[in-house]
Amino acid sequence: MISENTDSHVTRTSLLGRARERDRQAWSELVDLYGPLIAHWCGRCGLDRHAAADCTQEVFAALARSIGQFEPANTSGSFRAWLWTITSNKAKDRHRADARHIRADGGSTAFQTLNNVPDPHGVPEDEPTDDDQINGLTVRGLKQIRHEFADKTWRIFERAVIDDIPAATVAEEFDITPATVRQTRSRILRRLRQYLGE
């Protein structure tokens, strides 16, 4: 058995659990982890860079107010899906607010101005996350949980998962059994899913 670094507060509770408890470090990790993804979603919803930055802050403010209500059993089971719902609603709110602030010009200027207003119904129904965004989220999540595992355990995981080396080859490298490689891989991936709220 490979020993693990132990920080009982971090390893016993998920990131979301610590955020519910108003742990400052957890909120910092949550922003670092999901901020880039939320900003990407806002851009995909038709918001410019400045509006996307404002919307991202609004999403985290809404999240702070409602994180205690998130229960995987009451949603599709994914924190990311729940976060997308909050983000799409905030993007729609921003589009509606922008539409209310259009200057009332007449003639062709008004027609052109109205045509340039993004349609709040143009916000995608489904989460607009591509593989690059998922990979970025995974990399950020792995960086945040790295300290929870011993160096040897992490090297085994990197060889088996990141380098995509067969378990038998990794086992030979580290003088362990292929079953230990598979257990190590599963343990870290399970921790990542728990950490991400998936």
TORZA-778048 format. One line per 3 residues: number of its first residue (from 1); their letters; for each residue x, y, z of N, C-alpha, C, CB. Coordinates in pm, whole numbers, padded with zeros to 5 digits. Glycine has a CB too. Layout:
NUM) a) X Y Z X Y Z X Y Z X Y Z; ...
% end
This chain:
1) mis) 00085 -00120 00000 00000 00000 00000 00088 00124 00000 -00096 00001 00122; 00054 00220 -00081 00132 00343 -00091 00073 00444 00005 00132 00399 -00236; 00158 00502 00089 00107 00597 00188 00068 00727 00121 00212 00622 00298
4) ent) -00027 00793 00181 -00076 00921 00130 -00042 01032 00227 -00229 00916 00107; -00026 01153 00171 -00015 01271 00256 -00150 01290 00321 00031 01400 00175; -00152 01331 00446 -00282 01347 00510 -00302 01489 00559 -00296 01250 00627
7) dsh) -00407 01547 00511 -00458 01674 00561 -00605 01645 00580 -00430 01800 00462; -00642 01599 00698 -00774 01542 00719 -00886 01636 00680 -00790 01502 00862; -00870 01766 00704 -00977 01859 00670 -00998 01861 00519 -00945 02000 00721
10) vtr) -00889 01859 00443 -00901 01867 00298 -00949 01735 00241 -00768 01905 00236; -00895 01624 00286 -00926 01497 00222 -01060 01441 00264 -00819 01398 00251; -01109 01474 00381 -01237 01418 00426 -01356 01488 00364 -01247 01426 00576
13) tsl) -01341 01614 00329 -01456 01687 00275 -01426 01734 00134 -01491 01808 00365; -01530 01745 00056 -01514 01791 -00082 -01496 01942 -00085 -01635 01749 -00168; -01454 01990 -00198 -01441 02134 -00219 -01575 02202 -00196 -01388 02163 -00360
16) lgr) -01681 02143 -00246 -01814 02204 -00231 -01858 02206 -00086 -01917 02130 -00315; -01826 02099 -00014 -01859 02095 00128 -01788 02205 00205 -01823 01960 00188; -01662 02225 00173 -01587 02332 00240 -01639 02469 00199 -01436 02321 00209
19) are) -01680 02484 00074 -01736 02612 00029 -01868 02641 00101 -01759 02611 -00124; -01949 02536 00125 -02075 02554 00199 -02047 02607 00340 -02153 02421 00207; -01933 02565 00395 -01895 02609 00530 -01828 02746 00529 -01801 02507 00593
22) rdr) -01827 02812 00412 -01770 02947 00394 -01618 02949 00416 -01837 03045 00490; -01552 02839 00383 -01406 02830 00392 -01345 02917 00282 -01358 02681 00380; -01265 03016 00320 -01208 03111 00225 -01120 03043 00121 -01128 03218 00298
25) qaw) -01040 02948 00167 -00951 02876 00075 -01033 02797 -00028 -00857 02781 00154; -01142 02738 00017 -01228 02663 -00075 -01286 02754 -00182 -01341 02592 00002; -01330 02874 -00142 -01385 02968 -00240 -01279 03013 -00339 -01445 03089 -00170
28) sel) -01158 03034 -00291 -01048 03071 -00380 -01023 02959 -00481 -00921 03101 -00299; -01023 02835 -00434 -01003 02720 -00523 -01118 02707 -00621 -00989 02592 -00442; -01239 02731 -00575 -01357 02722 -00661 -01350 02825 -00773 -01485 02742 -00578
31) vdl) -01311 02947 -00740 -01297 03054 -00841 -01187 03018 -00940 -01267 03190 -00774; -01071 02972 -00891 -00962 02934 -00980 -01001 02818 -01071 -00838 02896 -00898; -01078 02726 -01017 -01116 02606 -01089 -01223 02634 -01195 -01166 02501 -00992
34) ygp) -01329 02703 -01156 -01444 02721 -01244 -01452 02857 -01311 -01569 02697 -01168; -01378 02957 -01265 -01383 03091 -01325 -01357 03091 -01475 -01283 03180 -01259; -01250 03026 -01522 -01225 03024 -01667 -01337 02956 -01746 -01095 02955 -01696
37) lia) -01396 02853 -01691 -01505 02783 -01760 -01628 02872 -01768 -01538 02652 -01688; -01661 02940 -01658 -01777 03030 -01658 -01756 03144 -01757 -01803 03087 -01516; -01635 03201 -01761 -01606 03309 -01856 -01621 03259 -02000 -01463 03364 -01833
40) hwc) -01577 03137 -02025 -01593 03077 -02159 -01741 03064 -02193 -01524 02937 -02167; -01820 03012 -02099 -01963 03000 -02123 -02026 03134 -02153 -02031 02936 -02003; -01988 03237 -02078 -02045 03371 -02101 -02014 03420 -02241 -01991 03471 -01997
43) grc) -01891 03394 -02287 -01856 03431 -02424 -01940 03356 -02525 -01709 03404 -02449; -01964 03228 -02500 -02046 03146 -02590 -02193 03191 -02588 -02036 02998 -02552; -02231 03263 -02482 -02368 03316 -02472 -02379 03453 -02538 -02411 03325 -02325
46) gld) -02273 03498 -02604 -02279 03624 -02677 -02240 03747 -02599 -02414 03643 -02727; -02179 03730 -02482 -02136 03846 -02404 -01994 03885 -02443 -02145 03816 -02252; -01969 04016 -02450 -01832 04061 -02478 -01746 04040 -02353 -01830 04210 -02522
49) rha) -01617 04066 -02366 -01522 04038 -02258 -01560 04105 -02127 -01382 04082 -02299; -01601 04231 -02133 -01636 04304 -02010 -01765 04252 -01948 -01651 04454 -02041; -01865 04228 -02033 -01992 04175 -01983 -01971 04034 -01928 -02099 04174 -02095
52) aad) -01883 03955 -01991 -01855 03820 -01944 -01789 03824 -01806 -01764 03745 -02044; -01698 03920 -01786 -01633 03933 -01654 -01736 03970 -01547 -01521 04040 -01659; -01826 04063 -01579 -01932 04101 -01485 -02025 03983 -01457 -02013 04221 -01539
55) ctq) -02061 03912 -01562 -02152 03798 -01548 -02087 03689 -01463 -02192 03742 -01686; -01957 03667 -01482 -01886 03566 -01402 -01894 03600 -01254 -01738 03556 -01447; -01876 03728 -01221 -01889 03771 -01081 -02031 03749 -01031 -01849 03920 -01066
58) evf) -02129 03778 -01114 -02269 03757 -01075 -02298 03609 -01050 -02363 03812 -01183; -02237 03522 -01131 -02256 03379 -01112 -02199 03335 -00978 -02189 03300 -01227; -02079 03382 -00944 -02021 03344 -00815 -02098 03403 -00698 -01875 03388 -00808
61) aal) -02154 03523 -00715 -02238 03580 -00609 -02363 03494 -00589 -02278 03726 -00642; -02426 03453 -00699 -02544 03366 -00690 -02506 03231 -00630 -02608 03346 -00829; -02391 03181 -00668 -02343 03054 -00614 -02322 03063 -00463 -02213 03012 -00683
64) ars) -02265 03174 -00418 -02242 03192 -00274 -02374 03191 -00198 -02167 03323 -00248; -02479 03250 -00258 -02609 03253 -00191 -02678 03118 -00192 -02699 03356 -00258; -02651 03036 -00293 -02732 02915 -00309 -02656 02783 -00299 -02800 02919 -00439
67) igq) -02528 02786 -00269 -02451 02661 -00270 -02502 02559 -00168 -02304 02690 -00243; -02562 02608 -00062 -02619 02516 00036 -02736 02436 -00017 -02662 02593 00157; -02795 02483 -00128 -02910 02414 -00187 -02871 02308 -00288 -03001 02513 -00252
70) fep) -02742 02306 -00327 -02701 02209 -00429 -02697 02070 -00369 -02565 02246 -00487; -02776 01983 -00426 -02777 01841 -00389 -02774 01762 -00518 -02903 01803 -00301; -02670 01682 -00540 -02662 01607 -00666 -02787 01525 -00696 -02543 01515 -00662
73) ant) -02853 01474 -00594 -02973 01393 -00616 -03088 01476 -00673 -03017 01326 -00485; -03087 01608 -00650 -03195 01696 -00696 -03166 01759 -00830 -03220 01803 -00594; -03048 01734 -00887 -03012 01789 -01017 -02977 01672 -01107 -02893 01891 -01007
76) sgs) -02912 01702 -01217 -02867 01593 -01304 -02749 01521 -01239 -02829 01645 -01445; -02710 01564 -01120 -02603 01497 -01048 -02470 01566 -01062 -02591 01358 -01095; -02460 01663 -01146 -02334 01727 -01174 -02333 01871 -01126 -02303 01720 -01322
79) fra) -02230 01904 -01050 -02215 02043 -01008 -02197 02132 -01131 -02095 02058 -00912; -02122 02083 -01230 -02098 02163 -01350 -02230 02192 -01422 -02000 02091 -01444; -02321 02095 -01427 -02451 02116 -01492 -02531 02222 -01415 -02532 01984 -01500
82) wlw) -02525 02215 -01284 -02595 02314 -01201 -02534 02453 -01222 -02590 02275 -01051; -02401 02458 -01229 -02331 02585 -01251 -02366 02642 -01389 -02179 02565 -01238; -02380 02555 -01489 -02420 02601 -01622 -02560 02663 -01617 -02417 02484 -01722
85) tit) -02652 02604 -01542 -02787 02659 -01531 -02782 02800 -01472 -02875 02567 -01444; -02703 02818 -01367 -02689 02952 -01307 -02630 03049 -01409 -02600 02946 -01179; -02525 03005 -01478 -02458 03091 -01575 -02550 03131 -01689 -02334 03021 -01631
88) snk) -02624 03035 -01744 -02713 03068 -01856 -02823 03164 -01812 -02775 02940 -01915; -02874 03147 -01691 -02976 03240 -01641 -02919 03380 -01622 -03033 03189 -01507; -02796 03390 -01571 -02733 03522 -01553 -02704 03586 -01688 -02602 03509 -01470
91) akd) -02664 03507 -01787 -02639 03561 -01921 -02769 03613 -01982 -02576 03454 -02013; -02878 03539 -01966 -03008 03584 -02015 -03050 03712 -01945 -03115 03475 -01995; -03030 03720 -01814 -03062 03842 -01738 -02984 03961 -01794 -03030 03823 -01587
94) rhr) -02856 03939 -01824 -02771 04047 -01875 -02819 04091 -02013 -02623 04002 -01881; -02857 03998 -02099 -02909 04033 -02231 -03038 04114 -02218 -02934 03907 -02315; -03126 04073 -02128 -03252 04147 -02108 -03224 04287 -02055 -03345 04072 -02010
97) ada) -03130 04299 -01962 -03096 04432 -01907 -03036 04521 -02016 -02996 04418 -01789; -02950 04464 -02099 -02890 04542 -02208 -02996 04589 -02306 -02784 04460 -02282; -03096 04505 -02332 -03202 04541 -02426 -03287 04656 -02373 -03290 04419 -02455
100) rhi) -03301 04665 -02241 -03380 04774 -02181 -03308 04908 -02188 -03413 04741 -02036; -03178 04905 -02206 -03100 05029 -02206 -03065 05081 -02345 -02973 05008 -02128; -03134 05033 -02446 -03108 05080 -02582 -03170 05217 -02600 -03163 04980 -02688
103) rad) -03090 05309 -02656 -03138 05443 -02683 -03245 05439 -02791 -03023 05536 -02724; -03351 05511 -02773 -03464 05509 -02867 -03439 05606 -02981 -03596 05545 -02795; -03370 05559 -03083 -03353 05637 -03205 -03464 05596 -03301 -03211 05614 -03269
106) ggs) -03482 05673 -03405 -03584 05638 -03503 -03522 05589 -03632 -03673 05757 -03531; -03608 05543 -03721 -03566 05505 -03855 -03471 05387 -03861 -03502 05621 -03920; -03381 05394 -03959 -03291 05282 -03985 -03189 05265 -03872 -03219 05302 -04118
109) taf) -03156 05373 -03798 -03062 05362 -03687 -03121 05273 -03578 -03027 05502 -03630; -03250 05292 -03548 -03316 05211 -03446 -03322 05065 -03491 -03459 05264 -03416; -03353 05045 -03618 -03361 04909 -03670 -03225 04838 -03658 -03409 04911 -03817
112) qtl) -03119 04910 -03695 -02984 04852 -03688 -02945 04824 -03542 -02880 04946 -03754; -02978 04918 -03452 -02946 04900 -03310 -03018 04778 -03254 -02985 05026 -03229; -03146 04764 -03287 -03222 04649 -03238 -03169 04518 -03294 -03369 04664 -03274
115) nnv) -03122 04519 -03417 -03066 04398 -03476 -02934 04357 -03410 -03045 04418 -03624; -02865 04453 -03348 -02737 04423 -03282 -02752 04376 -03138 -02649 04546 -03286; -02874 04382 -03085 -02897 04338 -02948 -02904 04186 -02946 -03027 04400 -02889
118) pdp) -02817 04121 -02867 -02824 03975 -02861 -02957 03928 -02803 -02708 03919 -02776; -03006 03822 -02859 -03132 03764 -02816 -03109 03679 -02692 -03196 03679 -02930; -03176 03710 -02578 -03156 03627 -02459 -03194 03483 -02482 -03234 03683 -02343
121) hgv) -03278 03459 -02581 -03315 03321 -02612 -03207 03253 -02698 -03450 03317 -02684; -03105 03332 -02738 -02994 03277 -02815 -02891 03209 -02726 -02928 03386 -02895; -02912 03215 -02595 -02823 03144 -02503 -02847 02995 -02521 -02847 03189 -02353
124) ped) -02741 02918 -02542 -02761 02774 -02566 -02835 02705 -02452 -02626 02706 -02588; -02918 02610 -02488 -02988 02531 -02387 -02891 02435 -02317 -03105 02451 -02450; -02807 02372 -02397 -02712 02275 -02343 -02581 02343 -02309 -02688 02161 -02443
127) ept) -02514 02290 -02213 -02385 02342 -02168 -02287 02346 -02285 -02329 02256 -02052; -02238 02467 -02321 -02149 02479 -02438 -02002 02456 -02400 -02165 02617 -02502; -01971 02338 -02353 -01836 02307 -02309 -01772 02212 -02409 -01836 02246 -02166
130) ddd) -01658 02256 -02464 -01589 02168 -02559 -01478 02092 -02486 -01531 02250 -02677; -01411 02005 -02558 -01307 01921 -02498 -01195 02003 -02436 -01250 01827 -02602; -01158 02115 -02499 -01051 02198 -02444 -01089 02253 -02307 -01018 02315 -02540
133) qin) -01216 02292 -02291 -01262 02345 -02163 -01265 02236 -02056 -01400 02409 -02177; -01308 02117 -02093 -01310 02004 -01998 -01167 01969 -01958 -01381 01881 -02059; -01077 01965 -02057 -00937 01935 -02026 -00877 02040 -01934 -00855 01926 -02155
136) glt) -00907 02167 -01958 -00857 02274 -01872 -00909 02260 -01730 -00896 02410 -01927; -01037 02229 -01717 -01097 02209 -01585 -01031 02091 -01514 -01249 02186 -01598; -01007 01983 -01587 -00943 01865 -01530 -00802 01897 -01483 -00940 01750 -01633
139) vrg) -00726 01967 -01565 -00588 02003 -01528 -00588 02091 -01404 -00516 02076 -01646; -00677 02191 -01399 -00683 02278 -01281 -00723 02198 -01158 -00784 02394 -01303; -00818 02105 -01173 -00859 02021 -01061 -00746 01932 -01012 -00978 01935 -01100
142) lkq) -00673 01872 -01104 -00561 01786 -01065 -00453 01865 -00991 -00500 01720 -01189; -00426 01987 -01035 -00328 02070 -00965 -00373 02098 -00822 -00306 02203 -01040; -00503 02116 -00804 -00552 02150 -00671 -00555 02031 -00576 -00690 02209 -00682
145) irh) -00563 01909 -00628 -00564 01793 -00537 -00428 01727 -00528 -00668 01692 -00583; -00331 01772 -00604 -00199 01707 -00610 -00137 01687 -00472 -00104 01791 -00695; -00148 01787 -00385 -00082 01781 -00253 -00140 01672 -00161 -00095 01917 -00183
148) efa) -00252 01615 -00199 -00315 01512 -00115 -00253 01374 -00132 -00462 01505 -00147; -00164 01359 -00229 -00109 01228 -00260 00043 01228 -00250 -00153 01185 -00399; 00096 01115 -00209 00241 01098 -00200 00302 01107 -00340 00277 00961 -00134
151) dkt) 00428 01146 -00347 00495 01165 -00476 00492 01038 -00562 00639 01208 -00454; 00522 00925 -00502 00523 00799 -00578 00384 00768 -00633 00572 00683 -00491; 00282 00788 -00553 00145 00763 -00597 00113 00851 -00717 00044 00790 -00482
154) wri) 00152 00977 -00708 00123 01071 -00817 00199 01033 -00945 00159 01214 -00775; 00325 00992 -00930 00402 00951 -01048 00339 00829 -01115 00548 00921 -01008; 00289 00736 -01036 00221 00619 -01092 00097 00664 -01170 00181 00519 -00978
157) fer) 00020 00754 -01110 -00099 00807 -01177 -00063 00876 -01308 -00173 00904 -01084; 00039 00961 -01305 00080 01033 -01425 00118 00937 -01537 00197 01127 -01394; 00195 00834 -01503 00239 00738 -01604 00120 00661 -01661 00343 00640 -01544
160) avi) 00028 00620 -01574 -00084 00538 -01618 -00192 00618 -01690 -00144 00467 -01500; -00220 00739 -01642 -00333 00816 -01697 -00287 00923 -01794 -00412 00879 -01584; -00199 01009 -01750 -00159 01122 -01834 -00071 01076 -01951 -00083 01227 -01750
163) ddi) 00026 00988 -01921 00112 00937 -02028 00048 00820 -02102 00246 00895 -01971; -00064 00767 -02048 -00140 00659 -02109 -00055 00533 -02133 -00200 00706 -02241; 00022 00497 -02031 00106 00378 -02036 00025 00261 -01978 00242 00400 -01955
166) paa) 00031 00143 -02039 -00044 00028 -01985 -00005 -00003 -01840 -00020 -00096 -02074; -00102 -00052 -01764 -00082 -00080 -01621 00033 -00177 -01599 -00210 -00138 -01560; 00048 -00277 -01684 00156 -00375 -01665 00293 -00310 -01680 00142 -00489 -01766
169) tva) 00306 -00218 -01773 00434 -00148 -01794 00465 -00058 -01676 00431 -00065 -01925; 00364 00016 -01628 00383 00104 -01512 00418 00020 -01390 00254 00189 -01485; 00354 -00093 -01374 00382 -00182 -01261 00528 -00226 -01260 00289 -00307 -01265
172) eef) 00580 -00260 -01378 00722 -00299 -01386 00813 -00183 -01348 00757 -00347 -01528; 00781 -00063 -01396 00861 00057 -01367 00874 00080 -01216 00799 00181 -01433; 00764 00061 -01145 00760 00095 -01003 00770 -00027 -00912 00633 00170 -00973
175) dit) 00790 -00142 -00971 00803 -00266 -00894 00680 -00289 -00804 00931 -00262 -00809; 00563 -00279 -00866 00436 -00302 -00798 00350 -00390 -00889 00362 -00166 -00764; 00233 -00426 -00844 00146 -00509 -00927 00059 -00421 -01017 00057 -00600 -00838
178) pat) 00013 -00476 -01130 -00080 -00400 -01214 -00208 -00363 -01138 -00117 -00482 -01339; -00250 -00446 -01045 -00369 -00413 -00965 -00347 -00287 -00883 -00406 -00530 -00872; -00226 -00271 -00830 -00194 -00149 -00754 -00200 -00026 -00844 -00055 -00161 -00687
181) vrq) -00152 -00041 -00967 -00159 00071 -01063 -00304 00109 -01088 -00089 00032 -01198; -00389 00008 -01112 -00531 00035 -01137 -00599 00098 -01015 -00603 -00094 -01177; -00564 00051 -00897 -00622 00108 -00774 -00579 00253 -00756 -00579 00025 -00651
184) trs) -00452 00281 -00784 -00401 00418 -00772 -00473 00509 -00869 -00249 00422 -00798; -00485 00464 -00993 -00555 00542 -01094 -00699 00569 -01052 -00552 00469 -01231; -00767 00466 -01007 -00907 00480 -00965 -00922 00573 -00846 -00967 00345 -00932
187) ril) -00833 00561 -00748 -00840 00642 -00627 -00826 00791 -00660 -00733 00600 -00527; -00731 00826 -00746 -00709 00967 -00779 -00823 01020 -00866 -00574 00987 -00851; -00869 00941 -00963 -00980 00987 -01046 -01109 01002 -00965 -01003 00890 -01161
190) rrl) -01131 00911 -00869 -01248 00922 -00781 -01239 01049 -00698 -01259 00797 -00688; -01119 01079 -00647 -01099 01201 -00569 -01122 01325 -00654 -00958 01205 -00508; -01077 01321 -00780 -01098 01435 -00871 -01247 01456 -00895 -01025 01411 -01006
193) rqy) -01320 01348 -00920 -01466 01361 -00941 -01534 01418 -00817 -01528 01225 -00977; -01492 01370 -00700 -01549 01421 -00575 -01517 01570 -00561 -01496 01342 -00452; -01394 01605 -00588 -01349 01744 -00574 -01425 01836 -00669 -01198 01753 -00601
196) lge) -01450 01789 -00790 -01521 01871 -00889 -01671 01870 -00869 -01488 01823 -01029; -01721 01784 -00781 -01865 01777 -00756 -01937 01702 -00866 -01923 01916 -00743; -01867 01610 -00929 -01928 01535 -01041 -01975 01399 -00990 -01826 01517 -01159
% end
